[in-house]
Amino acid sequence: MSVYADTSFLVSLYVLDANSEKAVSHIQQAKLPILLTTFGELELTNAISLRLFRRELASARAKATHALVRKDIVDGVLLIKQMTMNNFEKAMQMARRRSPHKV
């Protein structure tokens, strides 16, 4: 079974933070490739750039991190899955149906 990766999980894999140790532990047990939507790729790129903007990451480290993500995509560690408008519409419907209700 393939696994989609959440952006925060991937950020913890590629950028050292409080959750990196847990993320590494999980990825070591995961079946590769890890699936990533085109939107997730955008979010990951933005999250790394945001760390740079906030000065939580040096410019050289941010460039190296972006390069490592690209390498993992080329090497098949991360597999990009295209999302169509239909996918987003279905996801929106699911979110509306499954969102918390007042008790």
Steps between C-alpha positions, in 0.01 A plus 500: 500500500632841404505788745435868438722728703369801689699817440591549867633143508716563195629830638611313813683251278684762298549776758615424853226585750334362815323227300789387282593201713146358487471571128825316427382206710176479301665536161738215577197272532307640203465330167652714227421699301327756714220660300483876479237701319596793282335721762709330771813570299399866486436504876837337572684749280317787670567363850874477435500851353303627801769361732755699300284815513464465878877452527450156650706356216814634333486571128751228415309246709168595336655455153644164605163393640318594179765307305456194724123503449555521121751212519254286697235566234740409218621191690143383564502540879218751459245438227305800378132428432304749296177631649218595271230754571269203550729375779480837676121509463467151649735594784290809571184290511663251737626780726152649521339165578755393756572827676420517870140565593374674812399252764 
